[in-house]
Amino acid sequence: MPDKIASDIETIVQILKEQYYDKTSALLDVSNSKDPFKVLISCILSLRTKDEVTAKATKRLFERATTPEEMVRLTKEELEAAIYPVGFYHRKAAHILELSRVLIERYDSRVPDELDELLKLKGVGRKTANIVITMGYNKPGVAVDTHVHRISNRLGLVATKTPNQTEFALRETLPRRYWISLNDLLVMYGQTICTPISPKCSICPITEYCKRVGVTRSR
């Protein structure tokens, strides 16, 4: 890895940590007290759903069930009522019930703590698997969503076409000590400043380190 890129990554992460510490400190303070099953279910509910909707849905659901055994005692209709109006709530309710049964039958009700094993679970992609091992088990992983993929390319840290390619590229370039915190930092940054369309470059705290790849209009 070129020294300049390594130095820029270090600086970018440190600046964003200072910028968003108060808002993300609870997420950055990852510990083993995080429940991997809750992390997994929260990730499933969050797909194609706004954060505030996901937060309310997970709260309602976890008031009813917090383990695979408790989850399978719910009917599909009860589960749907608890998670509505998350996106695709019918499909997600069925998925959560099926996933809970698989965890009980094949994994003694324990969510796997290895990436490859998590990826064997139906409907669990690389982003979700990485979030489970980082947030649920405090193990190194690089969770890449649309924000991380877009911003990493925009900054010029990687040159990739898909989130999966971005994950593997960041694993090569990003110091391991930043792997866990990267997703939260770039999601917050992407929601507030480095937006998909017309990013707020005029108030960006890391603009001097950004190559503005693909940016045609900004504020």
N, C-alpha and C positions, 0 to 999 in steps of 0.2 A: 504494500500500500504506500503510495507516495506520501512523503512527510507532510506536504502542504494539506492534503486531504485529511490526514490523521489529525493534524493540528486544528483544522477548521471544524471537524466533527466534535472534538473536545470542547472547543470554544462555544459552538452552537448549543450543545447540550447544557453547558454550564449557564449560559445566558437564559435559556428557556426555563431552567430549573429556578433561577432567581425570579423570573417574570411570573411564573405560575405556581410558585411554591405554596402560597396560601390556599389556592384553589384545588391543588392536586395532592397536597401533602398526605392526605389520608390514603390515597391510592399508591403514592410512592413509598409509603411505609409498609411495604408488603411483609407479612409474617405468616408463619405456619398456622396461625389461628384462623386464617381464612378457610372457609369450608369449600373444598374442591367441588362438591356436588352443587352447592349453591352457585358457585362461579360458573359451572357448566350450564346449569339451567338458565342463569341470567344471560349468558352469551346467546343461547338459543332464542330467548325472548327478544333480545336486542336487535336481531337481524331485521333490517329494513323497518325499523321502528324508532321513533324519536326517543331521546334519552329520558325525558320526563314521563313519557308513557310507560317505558320499560320499568322505571323506578317504582311507579305506582303498582304496576302489574306484579312485579316480583314481591313487593311487600304483601300484597293480598294473597299471593300464592304461598309464600313462606309462612304466613299465619295459619295456613291449612296443612302444609306438608314441607318437611325439610330433609327428608331422607328418601331413598328409593322405595323402602317399604311403605312409608306413609303416602308417597305419591301414588303407588298402584292401588291404594285403597279408595282413591277418588275415582269417580266415574269420569268419562270423557266430557260429559256435559258440565260437571262440577268444575273440572279443570278449565274448560273453555270460559265459563262464567268468571273465574278468578283472574284469567289473563286478558280478557277482552278490555280494550280494543287494540292489542298489539297486532301488527301486521300478520296476516295468514294464521290467525289464532286457532282455526279449526285444525290446520295441518300441524301446527306447533304442539297443540294439546296431544294429538295422536303420537307425535314424535317423542314427546316427553314421557308418555306412558310406556312406549316401546323401549326407549332408552333405559328407563328405570328397571324394567323387567330384565333386560340384558345385563345390567349391572348386578342385579340380584343373582341371576342364574350363572353368569360366567365369571364375575369378579368379586363375589362375596360381598356385594353392595359397596365396594370401594372403587372410586373413580381412579383409573390408571394414572400413574405419575410419569409415564414415558410417552414422548411424542408419537412414536410409531404405533404404540398400543392404542392411544387415543384415536388415531386416525383409522383404526379398524372399526370404530363405532359408527354406525350408519348416520349420515348427516353431519358428522363432525369434520370440519375442514381445518386447514392449517392455522388460520387465524384463531379460531376457537380453541384448538389444541394448545397453541402457544400461550394463550391467555390463561388457560387452566393450569399449565405447569408453572407459569410465572406468578400469577395471582393466588393460585390455590396451594402451590408447593414451594414457592420461592426458589424455583430452579431456573437456570438461564434459558431464555427463549426470546424470539423476535416476533411479536405479533404485528402483522401488517394488514391494515384496513385501507380504505380508499384515501384517507387523509395521509397516512404514512407513505403510501405508494406515490401519491401526487407530490407531496412536499419533498420527499427524498429525491425525486427526479427534478423537480423545479429548482432545488438548491444546487443540483449538479453532483450530489453525492453518489448517485447511481445513474445508470442509463438502461432502464428496463421497460418492458412492455406490460407485465402483469404483476399483481401483488406477490405471487409466489416467487417470481424472479427477483423482486425487490427484497423479499425475506432472505433469500440465499446470498444476494449481493451484500446486504447489510451484515450478515453473519461474517462475511469476509472483511468488511471495512470498519465496523463499529466495535469499539472496545467492549468486552463482555460486561464490564461493570455498568454499562448504560443500557443493556438489552432490556431489562425489566421496565425501566422508566420511560423508554423511548415512546411507546405507544401512547401513554397518557399525555405526555408533553406535546407530541405532534397533533394529537386529536384536539386538545385545547387550543393550540396555536392555529390549527386549520379551521376551527369553528369561529375564532375571533379575529384573526388577522389574515392568514394565508388561505383565503377562501377560494373555492374552485374557480369562480368567475370574478374578475376585477379585484384581485387581492389588495389589501391596504398597505402597499409598499411604503407609503409616506410615513407611517408610524411603526414600521416593522423594526424590532430590536436587533435583528440579525441580517439586515438588508445588505451590509457590506460583504457578507459571506455568501450571498445568493447569486447564482448565475442567471436566475429568472428564465430558465428554460421553458419555452412554450408560453410565456406570458406576453400577451399582445395588448392587454389593457389593464390598467391598475389605478388605484386611488391614492 
